[in-house]
Each structure stands twice: as C-alpha cells, then as structure tokens.
Amino acid sequence: MPYRFGRGESVSEAGRRVIVERLAKAADGLRGGDPVGTAVHQARRSLKEARAALKLVRGGLPREASRDQRRRLRDAGRQLAPVRDARVLVDTLDRLGAHRERTTGLDGFVAVRKVLRADVVKAQRAFRQAALRERVASALDDARGSAEALPIEACDWGLLARELERCYLAGVEARERALRTSEDDDVHAWRKRAKELWCFERLLRGIWPGVMRARAKACGELSDLLGQDHDLAVLRATLTERPARFGETGDVHELVRLSQLRSRRLRADAVRVAERVYAESAKAYAGRMGAYLRAWSRQGHPR
C-alpha cells in the first residue's frame, strides 16, 4: 500500500502496517537484483520512512518498546551508511559541476571525481565482501517481526496532533537557530526536522488530500534544498580534511569556493520555501491539523 494511513484504519493498525511494510520493502530490495548503490539507497529511504512512522505513533507506545524498535532501525541504517555516503559525494560533485561558473575549468572536477569514485568502489566492495546485503536484510526481518507485535493500541488521533505540533515547533526553532548561526550543523538539524514533518504529512495526507498533498510537497522541497546543502557541507569537509589527496590544492580551494556559493543559493531558496511551510504558529498549525484529524475520525475512521 502507499505510504499513508488508509481509510478505515485505526491509528494502531495504520502505524503498525506502515512500519511493517517499509521494513519488508527495505529487506526485499536488499535481496533483489539491483546494483549495490541502488539497493542501499532504496533500503535507507524505506528505513527512514519506517522510523518516521514509528515516531509519529510513539505517544501510544511504552517507552521501552519504542526505544528498542528505534535502536533496531538505527543499527540497520548505520550498516548501510558507508555505501550511501560515498555515492552521495560523487553525486554532489556532479551537481556542483552542473552549476559551476562558465569560466571554471573541468580539471579539478575530474581529479576529485576520480578519487571519490574510487571510494565508492571500495565501499561497495567492502559491503559485498562482508555479505552485508543479507545480514542487514535479516536484521530488518527481525525488526519487522517485532514491529508486528508493537503495542500501539493506546495511540489515538489526539496523540498524532500533539506529535505534529512537536515536530512543527521543532522545525520553527531549528530554522531560527540555523538562520542565526549559519553553521552547517544547525542547517542540517533544520533539515532533519523538515524531513520528519514531510514524512508525517505524507502519512496523513488522507485526512484532506488536496491540502495535505500541497503541504507535503512544500515540506519535501524544503527538505531537498537543505539536504543538497548538507551534502555540499560534507563534500567541503571531505575536501579540506585531506586536500593533497585530491591533487592540486588550488583546484580543491576552487571547488570549496564554488560549493559555498551554491550553498548560499540553496539556503536562500530554502528560506523562501520555509515561509510557506512555517506560515503559521505551531499552536495554530496543531489546532488546524487536530480539526482535520477529528473530522477524519468522525467520518467513520476508527480511533
């Protein structure tokens, strides 16, 4: 089924189903025939969606059960991270090259890309040699089994509204901090909150499809802009940690400069999108979402 709470489902039924389905999708993808990079990317995405669903319904879970399930998903994701992180650096460099100034030569890009591409090959080889595809898939099978038994029965639509408010407020505060400091870590923290809200609103888009689809689209755009900025920050850190590894120091400095220019543009675009995403106070947002959820529940949807 799609990544959303379905018509006629209770909160506990929908939350449990979504988590189980995403974990099954992640495990099946790792066991499929896709190349390592593609399989890892898709598995990580499904894992993040499962974690978001778990977080949305955590108010109806015993603390220990919620903590244990989050740990299982976190540990599985960490085993996939090296392959994904290496691939993202290459993709980020390619995107930066597409936005480079016309007067900038290609020599620096070619030399750096060769090194980063070798890192991808190395990470994928290590992933295969350690038989991590099946190991992580088996861990996801175990996590899915525990998810099927999650005692979410105490969760209702009111708890979902409070979780939405918490997430929205966290995003507002993270935006303010990021704009105040301009630190890469603070911008990344804002991105995580924006992505979380995006997942939540996708899960609940059935409560008013037109409105929620538009909100989720804006949240997704914001998350993508901030995500590209974070990838550039990681690329800069990689380049400056050991610049001699990538050839001419001048080329590395030029790439860092270009990445900083691109980050400024991305952040300016993110600020504009955020004006729509966070157009109301957290209290007003929670009140509106709560009203939608109550109307949804009165129209024949279980608690």
Phi, psi and omega in degrees: 000160178298165180281079178192158174288132187268162178296131178087358179270146169282168178301315182295318179296314182294314181300313181296315181300313183298315180299313181297316182296318181293322179292322177296319179296319179296314181294316180297322179296321179293331180271355182280189185264006180293154174303158184306311183301315180294315181299317180294317180301312181293321179295318179296320178297314179296323178297316180296323178293321176296318180295322178294317178298319178298320181291323181297325184258010186296337179296339179260011182247145169301142186303318183294320179295319178296315181296317182295319181291321177298321179297317180300315182290321179297315182295321178295317180297323181296328179289339179269344190300316184302319180294314181297314184298320179294318180294321182297324179298320178294313180298321180294317177298320179296318178295321178297321178297324180292336182256007185292161176291147183298333182277354183276130179286172183262350187304314180297320179296315183297315182294315181292319181297323179299318180292315182294323179294323176297325177295323178297312180300317180297316181294320180290323177296315179298322179298316180291316183296329179274003181053040185287336180303308182286324180297314179290322178300320178294321176297323178290325174300316179297318179296323178294320178299318179290328179294326180296337181256009182299129181275077185268005190304335183283354184275139176223182184295329178296320177294325178295318179299320179292325178291323176298317179297316180300315182294316181297313180297320178299323178292318178300313181294321179294322177298313181301318180293318181296319180289332180285319187260330186061015178286141181302319181297323180288323176294321178295321177298321176296319180300319180297320179292321179294320180292322178298315179297322177301314179297316181300315184287333171293318179299326186254018185292344178291342184290334171196086194309313183298311181294311184290327177295319179294318179296315181296324178297316179294318178298320179295321178295317178297314180299320181293317179298314180290329177293318176298321178297317179297318179299322177295322178297319178294320177299315179300316180297321179295318182291321185275342180293316180221072187298327182297337180297337187256008177104226184296128180298324179298322178295319179297315180298323179294319177296320178298317179298315180297321180293325178293320176298315180295320178300319180298321178293317179297318181292323177296319177295320179297320179299319180294316179294323182296334177298331176276317183298318183248046185285346182231168179290160178299323180295317179294319178299313181297321179296318180292314178297321178298320178296318178298317181295320179294319178296319177301316182290329180286341183271033174093012179263129180300166177295000000 
